Amino acid sequence: MSREDFKKLPLHKKIHLLYTEGTFIVGIRYYTHKVNLYLLGDEYIEVFYNHKLDKIDNIDFLNVRHTRMKFYLDQIQLPI
């Protein structure tokens, strides 16, 4: 599945795809969210879970230039 196709999916289908075909890598805390990183095929995808609202706010591809990368790289090595 292409990035464009994945981005067009509704949230519930993204969740199902990650749960059934993705591999959980690591979870971090980032401000008000717990961010879970998954590997789907050869793409890393972040799932932003809001504890206060008890819901997933966003699912998107990992931006390796974002400052969140330091939180991931403190825990694991990513082939970026």
N, C-alpha and C positions, 0 to 999 in steps of 0.2 A: 504494500500500500504506500502511495506517495505521501509526502508531507501535506500537500494540498488536500488530498482526499481525507487524511486524518483530521486536518483542521476543520473540514466541512461537517464532520460527524457531530451529532448532538452529544451533549455531555454524558448522558447515560450509556451511549454506545462506546464512547472513549473509555469510560470506566470498565465496561464489560470486556473490551478488547485488551486492556492492560491487565485485568484480573485473570483472564483466560490464556492470554498468549505472551504477556510481558513477564519480566523477571524483576522482582524487587531488589534494588541495590543497597540503598541506605536512606535513612530519614534524618532530617535536620530540623531545628527550630529556627524560624526566620520571622521576627517581629510577632505578629498575631497568628502566624500560620505554622503548622507542621508541614514540611515539604518532603514528600516521598519521591525518590528518584527511581525510575524504572528503566529497564532496557527492553525495547521492543524492536526486534530485528537488529539493525545496527544503529538505531537512534535512541538517545537518552531523552526521557520525557519526565517532566516534573508535575506532580499533583499537589496543589495547594489546598490544604484542609484547614478551615477556620474552626477552631475549638469553640469559640464563644457562640457562633451561630450553628455549630454542629452540621456543617455542610462543606462540600467541595466547591471552592470559589473559581478555580481555574485549572486547566490541564493544558500544558504547552511544552514545546520542545526546549531542551536545555540550551541556554545562551552561555557559551563558554567564556564570554567576555564580561559576564555579570559578576559583581562582587560576591555573590553567593558561592561562587566556585571555591573560595578559600575554605568555606565550611565543609564542602565535600572533600576537598583535597587534604584536609586535616585528618580525615577518617579513612579514605580509600584512594587508590590510584586509578585515574581514568585515562584511557588511551585517547587523549585529545590532540 
